[in-house]
Amino acid sequence: MNKSIEEIVEDLVKKGDDPVYRAAIDILKALYILYGSAWESELKDTLMGLWGIRGLSLSEMEEVEKMIPKAAEVLDKLGVIKVEDRFRADLGKPKPVKERFYEVNNLTALLRAFSSDKEIDRYRYEVSGMI
């Protein structure tokens, strides 16, 4: 029987000392904020915001950012997200550019899993200018 997203998130949190699993949780939080899908550039912008709220220094952010491909692979193998290369429009270029696209497989379950996450709440408040 496959695990639910909630169970997978719980397992990842238990392994949170490992930087790959911590990055996996962060990817899921960013996809929660972005309502389930994002281009890699958007995902990284959101991750930088989350890491800033957490108080990470630029060098710490750089280290965690290096874990994103491995973390995405872990989440893909667990069946939580799908990552694929796609073409994206770029108004500054005459042709579309290839970029990785991240998409959660079950947005409703992801929303339930992180519905009471204080870090996500703080991110939203800061982005909206309420803090």
C-alpha positions as CSV (number, residue, x, y, z in Angstrom):
1,M,0.0,0.0,0.0
2,N,1.3,3.4,-0.9
3,K,1.8,6.0,1.8
4,S,-0.2,9.2,1.9
5,I,1.5,12.5,1.4
6,E,0.8,13.2,5.1
7,E,2.7,10.0,6.1
8,I,5.5,10.8,3.7
9,V,5.9,14.3,5.1
10,E,5.9,12.9,8.6
11,D,8.7,10.5,7.6
12,L,10.7,13.3,5.9
13,V,10.4,15.5,9.1
14,K,11.8,12.6,11.2
15,K,14.8,12.5,8.8
16,G,15.1,16.3,8.9
17,D,18.7,16.3,10.1
18,D,19.7,15.0,6.7
19,P,20.0,18.1,4.3
20,V,18.5,16.2,1.4
21,Y,15.3,15.4,3.4
22,R,15.2,18.9,4.8
23,A,15.4,20.3,1.2
24,A,12.6,17.9,0.2
25,I,10.4,19.3,2.9
26,D,11.2,22.8,1.8
27,I,10.3,21.9,-1.8
28,L,6.9,20.7,-0.7
29,K,6.4,23.9,1.4
30,A,7.3,26.0,-1.7
31,L,4.9,24.0,-3.8
32,Y,2.2,24.5,-1.2
33,I,2.7,28.2,-1.4
34,L,2.7,28.1,-5.2
35,Y,-0.5,26.0,-5.3
36,G,1.1,22.8,-6.5
37,S,3.3,23.7,-9.5
38,A,6.1,25.9,-10.4
39,W,9.0,26.5,-12.8
40,E,12.3,25.9,-11.2
41,S,13.1,29.7,-11.1
42,E,9.8,30.4,-9.3
43,L,10.4,27.5,-6.9
44,K,13.9,28.8,-6.1
45,D,12.6,32.3,-5.4
46,T,10.1,30.9,-3.0
47,L,12.6,28.7,-1.3
48,M,15.0,31.7,-0.9
49,G,12.1,33.5,0.9
50,L,11.4,30.6,3.2
51,W,15.1,30.2,4.0
52,G,15.3,34.0,4.7
53,I,12.5,33.7,7.2
54,R,14.3,30.8,8.8
55,G,17.3,33.1,9.2
56,L,19.8,31.2,7.0
57,S,22.8,33.1,5.8
58,L,23.6,33.3,2.1
59,S,26.3,30.5,2.4
60,E,23.8,28.3,4.2
61,M,21.2,29.0,1.5
62,E,23.7,28.1,-1.2
63,E,24.4,24.7,0.5
64,V,20.7,23.9,0.8
65,E,20.1,24.9,-2.8
66,K,22.7,22.3,-3.9
67,M,20.4,19.7,-2.4
68,I,17.4,20.6,-4.5
69,P,18.1,18.1,-7.4
70,K,18.6,15.2,-5.0
71,A,15.6,16.2,-2.9
72,A,13.4,16.4,-6.0
73,E,14.6,13.0,-7.0
74,V,13.6,11.6,-3.6
75,L,10.2,13.2,-3.8
76,D,9.7,11.9,-7.4
77,K,10.6,8.3,-6.4
78,L,8.1,8.6,-3.5
79,G,5.4,9.6,-6.0
80,V,4.8,13.0,-4.3
81,I,5.9,15.2,-7.2
82,K,6.7,15.0,-10.9
83,V,9.6,16.9,-12.3
84,E,10.1,17.3,-16.1
85,D,11.9,19.5,-18.5
86,R,9.5,21.7,-20.5
87,F,9.6,24.7,-22.7
88,R,8.7,28.0,-21.1
89,A,8.0,31.4,-22.8
90,D,10.6,34.1,-22.1
91,L,9.7,37.6,-23.3
92,G,13.4,38.5,-23.5
93,K,14.2,35.8,-26.0
94,P,13.0,34.9,-29.5
95,K,12.4,31.3,-28.6
96,P,11.1,29.4,-25.6
97,V,13.6,28.2,-23.0
98,K,13.9,24.8,-21.5
99,E,13.3,24.8,-17.7
100,R,12.4,22.2,-15.1
101,F,8.8,22.2,-14.1
102,Y,7.8,20.9,-10.6
103,E,4.3,19.6,-10.0
104,V,2.8,18.0,-6.9
105,N,0.7,14.8,-7.7
106,N,-2.0,15.5,-5.1
107,L,-2.5,19.2,-4.2
108,T,-5.4,18.6,-1.8
109,A,-3.3,16.2,0.3
110,L,-0.3,18.6,0.2
111,L,-2.6,21.4,1.4
112,R,-3.8,19.2,4.3
113,A,-0.3,18.1,5.2
114,F,0.9,21.7,5.6
115,S,-2.3,23.4,6.6
116,S,-1.0,24.5,10.0
117,D,2.7,25.2,9.2
118,K,3.8,28.3,11.0
119,E,6.7,28.9,8.6
120,I,4.4,29.0,5.6
121,D,2.1,31.4,7.4
122,R,4.9,33.7,8.3
123,Y,6.1,33.6,4.7
124,R,2.7,34.6,3.4
125,Y,2.4,37.4,6.0
126,E,5.8,38.8,5.1
127,V,5.2,38.6,1.4
128,S,1.8,40.4,1.8
129,G,3.5,43.1,3.9
130,M,1.6,42.3,7.1
131,I,4.9,41.9,9.1
